[in-house]
Amino acid sequence: MAMAALRREGRRFAPLISPQPMTAVRSSLISEEQVPLGVRSISTQIVRNRMKSVKNIQKITKAMKMVAASKLRAIQVRAENSRGLWQPFTALLGDTPSVDVKKNVIVTISSDKGLCGGINSTSVKTSKALHKLTSGPDKEAVYVVLGEKAKAQMIRDSKKYIVVSITELQKNPLNYTQVSVVADDILKNVEYDALRIVFNKFQSVVAFLPTTATVLSPEVVEREAESGGRLGELDSYEIEGGDTKSEVLQNLTEFQFSCVMFNAVLENACSEQGARMSAMDSSSRNAGDMLDRLTLTYNRTRQASITTELTEIISGASALEVEFLF
């Protein structure tokens, strides 16, 4: 009789003392293919390890945001001051992106580091679209790439068009002397009728504008001046000294290119730091949301294991009590 009663009690408490918890808790941390057959919960240790890793990632993203903010404040002032370098050249020589020339050199400016949103992809897309517009049967368009990220993207399908590639430009603090040396190297290695500099102009921490600046060769400037238009005003200036008009235009063009390059590099650096700030802020918020979900999953899993242990203790005590009575 005692054994029969024990079997009846065992059948009554069988669903409670099952190794599977009462509440099915399935986390997105483990895919259904990884969960063994019959297992309906995850270990609290797995959740704790995941929570620890997410907290570490959140600390890193917050630190990177603060570093980007400090760098942005330092570069932003210099970028705003550098705008006064190239504006007189625009007033004198103009900025005519629609001019039709045979030899186009597209200077793409990007960053050497990632985790800064889509500024590098934007520069690459703009450069490729400009390459399609300026290339043709009687035209030639090549790339000059500044920055590791643009180089990595463009080398996949446009390797044959890249003539100069420069990286680690921002390894040291940017200054005009450093950028002018880079500009001289570019002018020595390419033949051009028009230099088209593609960069991201800084507007705010969360906004940047893809921009293209055009620098024409002295020959094209003279040709456009002779044909009239905005560049026709050059004939109204008198040249003092022994330099000819061609020599003056040559010097002006080189100086204009170095000034535009200096401003473009600083503007792109500002856009990079602003985009990195925004990206790291979004990453920190996403990590916080993930921590909230993991904490909820951890509490549910822990409560399910506690409930299971209590159920096993109660069912065992009840079985012993029934056996004692009989």
BALOBA-1460 file (C-alpha; in Angstrom, 3 decimals):
// residues 326
<rec num="1" residu="m" x="0.000" y="0.000" z="0.000"/>
<rec num="2" residu="a" x="2.855" y="2.373" z="0.815"/>
<rec num="3" residu="m" x="4.524" y="1.754" z="-2.527"/>
<rec num="4" residu="a" x="1.259" y="2.336" z="-4.364"/>
<rec num="5" residu="a" x="0.765" y="5.657" z="-2.580"/>
<rec num="6" residu="l" x="4.352" y="6.661" z="-3.344"/>
<rec num="7" residu="r" x="3.829" y="5.903" z="-7.008"/>
<rec num="8" residu="r" x="0.644" y="7.996" z="-6.985"/>
<rec num="9" residu="e" x="2.463" y="10.927" z="-5.354"/>
<rec num="10" residu="g" x="5.318" y="10.516" z="-7.760"/>
<rec num="11" residu="r" x="3.005" y="10.733" z="-10.730"/>
<rec num="12" residu="r" x="1.353" y="13.832" z="-9.220"/>
<rec num="13" residu="f" x="4.666" y="15.675" z="-8.670"/>
<rec num="14" residu="a" x="6.396" y="14.414" z="-11.821"/>
<rec num="15" residu="p" x="5.789" y="17.635" z="-13.804"/>
<rec num="16" residu="l" x="7.202" y="19.663" z="-10.905"/>
<rec num="17" residu="i" x="10.399" y="17.723" z="-10.374"/>
<rec num="18" residu="s" x="11.233" y="17.568" z="-14.069"/>
<rec num="19" residu="p" x="14.699" y="18.916" z="-14.882"/>
<rec num="20" residu="q" x="13.046" y="21.353" z="-17.297"/>
<rec num="21" residu="p" x="11.954" y="24.646" z="-15.670"/>
<rec num="22" residu="m" x="8.324" y="25.704" z="-15.562"/>
<rec num="23" residu="t" x="8.955" y="28.896" z="-17.511"/>
<rec num="24" residu="a" x="10.522" y="28.473" z="-20.886"/>
<rec num="25" residu="v" x="13.276" y="31.066" z="-21.168"/>
<rec num="26" residu="r" x="15.036" y="31.258" z="-24.491"/>
<rec num="27" residu="s" x="17.606" y="33.951" z="-25.092"/>
<rec num="28" residu="s" x="18.869" y="35.333" z="-28.334"/>
<rec num="29" residu="l" x="22.385" y="34.619" z="-27.063"/>
<rec num="30" residu="i" x="22.064" y="30.964" z="-28.142"/>
<rec num="31" residu="s" x="20.517" y="30.062" z="-31.457"/>
<rec num="32" residu="e" x="18.085" y="27.206" z="-31.778"/>
<rec num="33" residu="e" x="20.695" y="25.154" z="-33.598"/>
<rec num="34" residu="q" x="23.066" y="25.418" z="-30.609"/>
<rec num="35" residu="v" x="20.480" y="24.435" z="-27.990"/>
<rec num="36" residu="p" x="20.429" y="20.651" z="-27.368"/>
<rec num="37" residu="l" x="17.177" y="18.754" z="-27.804"/>
<rec num="38" residu="g" x="14.966" y="19.019" z="-24.708"/>
<rec num="39" residu="v" x="16.834" y="21.963" z="-23.141"/>
<rec num="40" residu="r" x="14.511" y="24.939" z="-22.577"/>
<rec num="41" residu="s" x="16.677" y="27.293" z="-20.519"/>
<rec num="42" residu="i" x="20.183" y="28.680" z="-20.564"/>
<rec num="43" residu="s" x="22.781" y="28.708" z="-17.830"/>
<rec num="44" residu="t" x="23.032" y="31.805" z="-15.662"/>
<rec num="45" residu="q" x="26.811" y="31.636" z="-16.093"/>
<rec num="46" residu="i" x="26.459" y="32.183" z="-19.838"/>
<rec num="47" residu="v" x="24.283" y="35.229" z="-19.248"/>
<rec num="48" residu="r" x="26.690" y="36.624" z="-16.643"/>
<rec num="49" residu="n" x="29.630" y="36.245" z="-19.028"/>
<rec num="50" residu="r" x="27.684" y="37.965" z="-21.779"/>
<rec num="51" residu="m" x="26.698" y="40.813" z="-19.444"/>
<rec num="52" residu="k" x="30.322" y="41.264" z="-18.424"/>
<rec num="53" residu="s" x="31.492" y="41.492" z="-22.037"/>
<rec num="54" residu="v" x="28.752" y="43.994" z="-22.937"/>
<rec num="55" residu="k" x="29.701" y="46.173" z="-19.946"/>
<rec num="56" residu="n" x="33.340" y="46.163" z="-21.084"/>
<rec num="57" residu="i" x="32.306" y="47.142" z="-24.612"/>
<rec num="58" residu="q" x="30.157" y="49.953" z="-23.220"/>
<rec num="59" residu="k" x="33.117" y="51.308" z="-21.240"/>
<rec num="60" residu="i" x="35.257" y="51.296" z="-24.397"/>
<rec num="61" residu="t" x="32.637" y="53.091" z="-26.512"/>
<rec num="62" residu="k" x="32.121" y="55.764" z="-23.841"/>
<rec num="63" residu="a" x="35.868" y="56.346" z="-23.623"/>
<rec num="64" residu="m" x="36.144" y="56.576" z="-27.436"/>
<rec num="65" residu="k" x="33.319" y="59.113" z="-27.489"/>
<rec num="66" residu="m" x="35.116" y="61.333" z="-24.978"/>
<rec num="67" residu="v" x="38.397" y="61.066" z="-26.899"/>
<rec num="68" residu="a" x="36.649" y="61.989" z="-30.157"/>
<rec num="69" residu="a" x="34.980" y="64.967" z="-28.452"/>
<rec num="70" residu="s" x="38.307" y="66.311" z="-27.205"/>
<rec num="71" residu="k" x="39.928" y="65.890" z="-30.631"/>
<rec num="72" residu="l" x="36.971" y="67.520" z="-32.364"/>
<rec num="73" residu="r" x="37.204" y="70.685" z="-30.291"/>
<rec num="74" residu="a" x="40.883" y="71.040" z="-31.160"/>
<rec num="75" residu="i" x="40.465" y="70.447" z="-34.907"/>
<rec num="76" residu="q" x="37.262" y="72.436" z="-35.370"/>
<rec num="77" residu="v" x="38.901" y="75.779" z="-34.589"/>
<rec num="78" residu="r" x="41.733" y="75.104" z="-37.037"/>
<rec num="79" residu="a" x="39.312" y="73.999" z="-39.753"/>
<rec num="80" residu="e" x="37.247" y="77.172" z="-39.410"/>
<rec num="81" residu="n" x="40.396" y="79.292" z="-39.561"/>
<rec num="82" residu="s" x="41.682" y="77.448" z="-42.641"/>
<rec num="83" residu="r" x="38.597" y="78.420" z="-44.647"/>
<rec num="84" residu="g" x="40.101" y="81.869" z="-45.084"/>
<rec num="85" residu="l" x="43.039" y="80.408" z="-47.034"/>
<rec num="86" residu="w" x="41.205" y="79.139" z="-50.093"/>
<rec num="87" residu="q" x="38.330" y="81.642" z="-50.273"/>
<rec num="88" residu="p" x="40.483" y="84.390" z="-51.935"/>
<rec num="89" residu="f" x="41.517" y="81.871" z="-54.605"/>
<rec num="90" residu="t" x="37.885" y="81.009" z="-55.240"/>
<rec num="91" residu="a" x="37.127" y="84.700" z="-55.659"/>
<rec num="92" residu="l" x="40.072" y="85.137" z="-58.069"/>
<rec num="93" residu="l" x="40.271" y="81.870" z="-60.014"/>
<rec num="94" residu="g" x="36.774" y="80.579" z="-59.349"/>
<rec num="95" residu="d" x="35.567" y="77.059" z="-58.595"/>
<rec num="96" residu="t" x="34.117" y="75.608" z="-61.792"/>
<rec num="97" residu="p" x="33.292" y="71.903" z="-61.311"/>
<rec num="98" residu="s" x="31.441" y="71.790" z="-64.644"/>
<rec num="99" residu="v" x="34.492" y="72.697" z="-66.746"/>
<rec num="100" residu="d" x="35.135" y="70.158" z="-69.518"/>
<rec num="101" residu="v" x="38.755" y="68.927" z="-69.598"/>
<rec num="102" residu="k" x="40.538" y="65.806" z="-70.808"/>
<rec num="103" residu="k" x="42.732" y="64.894" z="-67.821"/>
<rec num="104" residu="n" x="40.944" y="64.713" z="-64.490"/>
<rec num="105" residu="v" x="42.574" y="63.758" z="-61.196"/>
<rec num="106" residu="i" x="40.133" y="62.884" z="-58.411"/>
<rec num="107" residu="v" x="41.695" y="63.351" z="-54.972"/>
<rec num="108" residu="t" x="39.673" y="61.304" z="-52.467"/>
<rec num="109" residu="i" x="40.218" y="62.198" z="-48.798"/>
<rec num="110" residu="s" x="39.242" y="59.696" z="-46.113"/>
<rec num="111" residu="s" x="40.335" y="58.540" z="-42.669"/>
<rec num="112" residu="d" x="42.864" y="55.927" z="-41.615"/>
<rec num="113" residu="k" x="40.641" y="54.562" z="-38.837"/>
<rec num="114" residu="g" x="37.127" y="53.196" z="-38.829"/>
<rec num="115" residu="l" x="34.211" y="53.329" z="-36.377"/>
<rec num="116" residu="c" x="33.184" y="56.722" z="-37.736"/>
<rec num="117" residu="g" x="29.913" y="56.064" z="-39.502"/>
<rec num="118" residu="g" x="29.617" y="56.385" z="-43.258"/>
<rec num="119" residu="i" x="31.919" y="59.297" z="-44.066"/>
<rec num="120" residu="n" x="34.441" y="57.097" z="-45.858"/>
<rec num="121" residu="s" x="31.780" y="55.287" z="-47.881"/>
<rec num="122" residu="t" x="30.276" y="58.644" z="-48.821"/>
<rec num="123" residu="s" x="33.618" y="59.929" z="-50.129"/>
<rec num="124" residu="v" x="34.196" y="56.747" z="-52.135"/>
<rec num="125" residu="k" x="30.700" y="56.827" z="-53.669"/>
<rec num="126" residu="t" x="31.097" y="60.492" z="-54.594"/>
<rec num="127" residu="s" x="34.505" y="59.813" z="-56.161"/>
<rec num="128" residu="k" x="33.212" y="56.886" z="-58.215"/>
<rec num="129" residu="a" x="30.247" y="58.913" z="-59.448"/>
<rec num="130" residu="l" x="32.596" y="61.755" z="-60.392"/>
<rec num="131" residu="h" x="34.849" y="59.274" z="-62.195"/>
<rec num="132" residu="k" x="31.945" y="58.105" z="-64.341"/>
<rec num="133" residu="l" x="31.063" y="61.690" z="-65.238"/>
<rec num="134" residu="t" x="34.602" y="62.749" z="-66.141"/>
<rec num="135" residu="s" x="35.736" y="59.631" z="-68.023"/>
<rec num="136" residu="g" x="35.043" y="58.901" z="-71.647"/>
<rec num="137" residu="p" x="36.598" y="57.959" z="-74.999"/>
<rec num="138" residu="d" x="38.739" y="61.094" z="-75.206"/>
<rec num="139" residu="k" x="38.989" y="61.728" z="-71.471"/>
<rec num="140" residu="e" x="41.108" y="60.284" z="-68.704"/>
<rec num="141" residu="a" x="40.236" y="60.166" z="-65.006"/>
<rec num="142" residu="v" x="42.500" y="58.755" z="-62.287"/>
<rec num="143" residu="y" x="42.430" y="58.596" z="-58.499"/>
<rec num="144" residu="v" x="44.701" y="59.975" z="-55.807"/>
<rec num="145" residu="v" x="43.658" y="58.363" z="-52.528"/>
<rec num="146" residu="l" x="44.401" y="59.782" z="-49.089"/>
<rec num="147" residu="g" x="43.494" y="57.496" z="-46.197"/>
<rec num="148" residu="e" x="43.520" y="53.776" z="-45.539"/>
<rec num="149" residu="k" x="39.744" y="53.304" z="-45.564"/>
<rec num="150" residu="a" x="39.161" y="54.759" z="-49.022"/>
<rec num="151" residu="k" x="42.133" y="52.808" z="-50.346"/>
<rec num="152" residu="a" x="40.711" y="49.526" z="-48.991"/>
<rec num="153" residu="q" x="37.360" y="50.149" z="-50.681"/>
<rec num="154" residu="m" x="38.579" y="51.482" z="-54.014"/>
<rec num="155" residu="i" x="41.340" y="48.940" z="-54.551"/>
<rec num="156" residu="r" x="38.711" y="46.224" z="-55.041"/>
<rec num="157" residu="d" x="37.297" y="47.459" z="-58.344"/>
<rec num="158" residu="s" x="39.293" y="50.599" z="-59.231"/>
<rec num="159" residu="k" x="42.876" y="49.517" z="-58.605"/>
<rec num="160" residu="k" x="44.014" y="50.278" z="-62.149"/>
<rec num="161" residu="y" x="42.907" y="53.904" z="-61.850"/>
<rec num="162" residu="i" x="44.799" y="54.633" z="-58.598"/>
<rec num="163" residu="v" x="48.076" y="56.416" z="-59.364"/>
<rec num="164" residu="v" x="48.994" y="57.727" z="-55.888"/>
<rec num="165" residu="s" x="48.017" y="56.376" z="-52.483"/>
<rec num="166" residu="i" x="48.956" y="58.081" z="-49.209"/>
<rec num="167" residu="t" x="48.120" y="56.753" z="-45.741"/>
<rec num="168" residu="e" x="48.787" y="57.693" z="-42.119"/>
<rec num="169" residu="l" x="48.458" y="61.383" z="-42.962"/>
<rec num="170" residu="q" x="46.838" y="62.078" z="-39.582"/>
<rec num="171" residu="k" x="49.352" y="60.106" z="-37.572"/>
<rec num="172" residu="n" x="50.925" y="63.410" z="-36.510"/>
<rec num="173" residu="p" x="49.057" y="66.683" z="-35.800"/>
<rec num="174" residu="l" x="48.042" y="68.223" z="-39.106"/>
<rec num="175" residu="n" x="49.787" y="71.420" z="-40.214"/>
<rec num="176" residu="y" x="50.136" y="73.327" z="-43.458"/>
<rec num="177" residu="t" x="53.764" y="72.312" z="-44.005"/>
<rec num="178" residu="q" x="52.894" y="68.616" z="-43.878"/>
<rec num="179" residu="v" x="49.942" y="68.978" z="-46.257"/>
<rec num="180" residu="s" x="51.903" y="71.182" z="-48.695"/>
<rec num="181" residu="v" x="54.569" y="68.482" z="-48.983"/>
<rec num="182" residu="v" x="51.857" y="65.956" z="-49.830"/>
<rec num="183" residu="a" x="50.386" y="68.372" z="-52.382"/>
<rec num="184" residu="d" x="53.797" y="68.806" z="-54.046"/>
<rec num="185" residu="d" x="54.220" y="65.031" z="-54.270"/>
<rec num="186" residu="i" x="50.836" y="64.716" z="-55.939"/>
<rec num="187" residu="l" x="51.605" y="67.448" z="-58.489"/>
<rec num="188" residu="k" x="54.932" y="65.819" z="-59.361"/>
<rec num="189" residu="n" x="53.384" y="62.394" z="-60.017"/>
<rec num="190" residu="v" x="50.293" y="63.283" z="-62.034"/>
<rec num="191" residu="e" x="49.447" y="65.189" z="-65.189"/>
<rec num="192" residu="y" x="46.181" y="67.067" z="-64.897"/>
<rec num="193" residu="d" x="43.875" y="69.606" z="-66.403"/>
<rec num="194" residu="a" x="41.639" y="69.647" z="-63.351"/>
<rec num="195" residu="l" x="42.159" y="68.476" z="-59.777"/>
<rec num="196" residu="r" x="38.911" y="67.530" z="-58.082"/>
<rec num="197" residu="i" x="39.218" y="67.184" z="-54.299"/>
<rec num="198" residu="v" x="36.455" y="65.099" z="-52.685"/>
<rec num="199" residu="f" x="36.011" y="65.493" z="-48.922"/>
<rec num="200" residu="n" x="33.363" y="65.818" z="-46.214"/>
<rec num="201" residu="k" x="32.733" y="69.380" z="-45.095"/>
<rec num="202" residu="f" x="32.010" y="69.682" z="-41.399"/>
<rec num="203" residu="q" x="28.667" y="71.250" z="-40.480"/>
<rec num="204" residu="s" x="27.861" y="69.872" z="-37.026"/>
<rec num="205" residu="v" x="28.553" y="66.875" z="-34.841"/>
<rec num="206" residu="v" x="25.773" y="64.905" z="-36.517"/>
<rec num="207" residu="a" x="25.956" y="66.380" z="-40.035"/>
<rec num="208" residu="f" x="28.569" y="66.608" z="-42.769"/>
<rec num="209" residu="l" x="28.293" y="67.585" z="-46.423"/>
<rec num="210" residu="p" x="30.083" y="65.707" z="-49.245"/>
<rec num="211" residu="t" x="31.931" y="68.434" z="-51.140"/>
<rec num="212" residu="t" x="33.996" y="68.644" z="-54.308"/>
<rec num="213" residu="a" x="36.517" y="71.459" z="-54.851"/>
<rec num="214" residu="t" x="38.033" y="71.996" z="-58.295"/>
<rec num="215" residu="v" x="41.531" y="73.339" z="-59.017"/>
<rec num="216" residu="l" x="42.309" y="73.991" z="-62.687"/>
<rec num="217" residu="s" x="45.727" y="73.822" z="-64.313"/>
<rec num="218" residu="p" x="47.363" y="77.098" z="-65.460"/>
<rec num="219" residu="e" x="46.733" y="76.221" z="-69.102"/>
<rec num="220" residu="v" x="43.026" y="75.656" z="-68.514"/>
<rec num="221" residu="v" x="42.814" y="78.851" z="-66.467"/>
<rec num="222" residu="e" x="44.321" y="80.832" z="-69.341"/>
<rec num="223" residu="r" x="42.002" y="79.158" z="-71.825"/>
<rec num="224" residu="e" x="38.946" y="79.918" z="-69.706"/>
<rec num="225" residu="a" x="40.126" y="83.493" z="-69.164"/>
<rec num="226" residu="e" x="40.471" y="84.028" z="-72.899"/>
<rec num="227" residu="s" x="36.999" y="82.664" z="-73.508"/>
<rec num="228" residu="g" x="35.533" y="85.170" z="-71.052"/>
<rec num="229" residu="g" x="33.217" y="84.389" z="-68.176"/>
<rec num="230" residu="r" x="34.218" y="84.698" z="-64.568"/>
<rec num="231" residu="l" x="37.875" y="83.920" z="-65.196"/>
<rec num="232" residu="g" x="38.013" y="86.700" z="-67.775"/>
<rec num="233" residu="e" x="38.569" y="89.179" z="-64.940"/>
<rec num="234" residu="l" x="42.181" y="87.980" z="-64.648"/>
<rec num="235" residu="d" x="43.203" y="90.230" z="-67.541"/>
<rec num="236" residu="s" x="42.281" y="93.281" z="-65.492"/>
<rec num="237" residu="y" x="45.137" y="92.628" z="-63.033"/>
<rec num="238" residu="e" x="48.617" y="94.018" z="-63.620"/>
<rec num="239" residu="i" x="51.624" y="91.794" z="-62.970"/>
<rec num="240" residu="e" x="54.563" y="93.470" z="-61.262"/>
<rec num="241" residu="g" x="58.106" y="92.138" z="-61.467"/>
<rec num="242" residu="g" x="59.715" y="90.026" z="-64.108"/>
<rec num="243" residu="d" x="57.353" y="87.049" z="-63.916"/>
<rec num="244" residu="t" x="55.158" y="86.279" z="-66.858"/>
<rec num="245" residu="k" x="51.453" y="85.588" z="-66.618"/>
<rec num="246" residu="s" x="52.003" y="81.843" z="-67.054"/>
<rec num="247" residu="e" x="54.533" y="81.721" z="-64.205"/>
<rec num="248" residu="v" x="52.222" y="83.667" z="-61.906"/>
<rec num="249" residu="l" x="49.335" y="81.333" z="-62.724"/>
<rec num="250" residu="q" x="51.565" y="78.316" z="-62.126"/>
<rec num="251" residu="n" x="52.509" y="79.573" z="-58.667"/>
<rec num="252" residu="l" x="48.928" y="80.532" z="-57.867"/>
<rec num="253" residu="t" x="47.643" y="77.123" z="-58.916"/>
<rec num="254" residu="e" x="50.142" y="75.245" z="-56.756"/>
<rec num="255" residu="f" x="49.443" y="77.480" z="-53.775"/>
<rec num="256" residu="q" x="45.696" y="77.174" z="-54.321"/>
<rec num="257" residu="f" x="45.906" y="73.375" z="-54.402"/>
<rec num="258" residu="s" x="47.911" y="73.205" z="-51.159"/>
<rec num="259" residu="c" x="45.488" y="75.590" z="-49.406"/>
<rec num="260" residu="v" x="42.412" y="73.711" z="-50.601"/>
<rec num="261" residu="m" x="44.027" y="70.418" z="-49.579"/>
<rec num="262" residu="f" x="44.832" y="71.770" z="-46.120"/>
<rec num="263" residu="n" x="41.263" y="72.916" z="-45.571"/>
<rec num="264" residu="a" x="39.832" y="69.682" z="-47.021"/>
<rec num="265" residu="v" x="41.952" y="67.487" z="-44.744"/>
<rec num="266" residu="l" x="40.934" y="69.492" z="-41.663"/>
<rec num="267" residu="e" x="37.253" y="69.518" z="-42.645"/>
<rec num="268" residu="n" x="37.324" y="65.772" z="-43.208"/>
<rec num="269" residu="a" x="39.088" y="65.229" z="-39.866"/>
<rec num="270" residu="c" x="36.350" y="67.236" z="-38.129"/>
<rec num="271" residu="s" x="33.662" y="65.210" z="-39.873"/>
<rec num="272" residu="e" x="35.453" y="62.006" z="-38.863"/>
<rec num="273" residu="q" x="35.566" y="62.911" z="-35.179"/>
<rec num="274" residu="g" x="31.969" y="64.121" z="-35.194"/>
<rec num="275" residu="a" x="30.782" y="60.934" z="-36.889"/>
<rec num="276" residu="r" x="32.817" y="58.852" z="-34.430"/>
<rec num="277" residu="m" x="31.220" y="60.687" z="-31.506"/>
<rec num="278" residu="s" x="27.754" y="59.979" z="-32.897"/>
<rec num="279" residu="a" x="28.583" y="56.330" z="-33.641"/>
<rec num="280" residu="m" x="30.070" y="55.692" z="-30.202"/>
<rec num="281" residu="d" x="27.110" y="57.370" z="-28.510"/>
<rec num="282" residu="s" x="24.731" y="55.107" z="-30.415"/>
<rec num="283" residu="s" x="26.864" y="52.083" z="-29.527"/>
<rec num="284" residu="s" x="26.805" y="53.005" z="-25.833"/>
<rec num="285" residu="r" x="23.018" y="53.344" z="-25.874"/>
<rec num="286" residu="n" x="22.646" y="50.022" z="-27.693"/>
<rec num="287" residu="a" x="24.916" y="48.366" z="-25.128"/>
<rec num="288" residu="g" x="22.728" y="49.778" z="-22.342"/>
<rec num="289" residu="d" x="19.596" y="48.386" z="-23.993"/>
<rec num="290" residu="m" x="21.284" y="45.004" z="-24.395"/>
<rec num="291" residu="l" x="22.278" y="45.027" z="-20.730"/>
<rec num="292" residu="d" x="18.662" y="45.652" z="-19.746"/>
<rec num="293" residu="r" x="17.509" y="42.695" z="-21.825"/>
<rec num="294" residu="l" x="20.277" y="40.471" z="-20.474"/>
<rec num="295" residu="t" x="19.466" y="41.461" z="-16.898"/>
<rec num="296" residu="l" x="15.827" y="40.516" z="-17.452"/>
<rec num="297" residu="t" x="16.870" y="37.200" z="-18.986"/>
<rec num="298" residu="y" x="19.271" y="36.534" z="-16.114"/>
<rec num="299" residu="n" x="16.618" y="37.245" z="-13.475"/>
<rec num="300" residu="r" x="14.091" y="35.011" z="-15.213"/>
<rec num="301" residu="t" x="16.598" y="32.188" z="-15.552"/>
<rec num="302" residu="r" x="17.706" y="32.494" z="-11.938"/>
<rec num="303" residu="q" x="14.101" y="32.579" z="-10.717"/>
<rec num="304" residu="a" x="13.284" y="29.496" z="-12.792"/>
<rec num="305" residu="s" x="16.226" y="27.586" z="-11.272"/>
<rec num="306" residu="i" x="15.217" y="28.652" z="-7.750"/>
<rec num="307" residu="t" x="11.623" y="27.579" z="-8.375"/>
<rec num="308" residu="t" x="12.832" y="24.223" z="-9.667"/>
<rec num="309" residu="e" x="15.012" y="23.651" z="-6.583"/>
<rec num="310" residu="l" x="12.154" y="24.576" z="-4.224"/>
<rec num="311" residu="t" x="9.806" y="22.263" z="-6.096"/>
<rec num="312" residu="e" x="12.279" y="19.381" z="-5.807"/>
<rec num="313" residu="i" x="12.713" y="19.996" z="-2.070"/>
<rec num="314" residu="i" x="8.941" y="20.151" z="-1.455"/>
<rec num="315" residu="s" x="8.238" y="17.083" z="-3.554"/>
<rec num="316" residu="g" x="11.004" y="15.134" z="-1.801"/>
<rec num="317" residu="a" x="9.700" y="16.152" z="1.625"/>
<rec num="318" residu="s" x="6.172" y="15.176" z="0.637"/>
<rec num="319" residu="a" x="7.355" y="11.776" z="-0.575"/>
<rec num="320" residu="l" x="9.216" y="11.164" z="2.673"/>
<rec num="321" residu="e" x="6.139" y="12.224" z="4.647"/>
<rec num="322" residu="v" x="3.913" y="9.820" z="2.718"/>
<rec num="323" residu="e" x="6.400" y="6.989" z="3.219"/>
<rec num="324" residu="f" x="6.604" y="7.750" z="6.932"/>
<rec num="325" residu="l" x="2.825" y="7.644" z="7.266"/>
<rec num="326" residu="f" x="2.568" y="4.246" z="5.655"/>
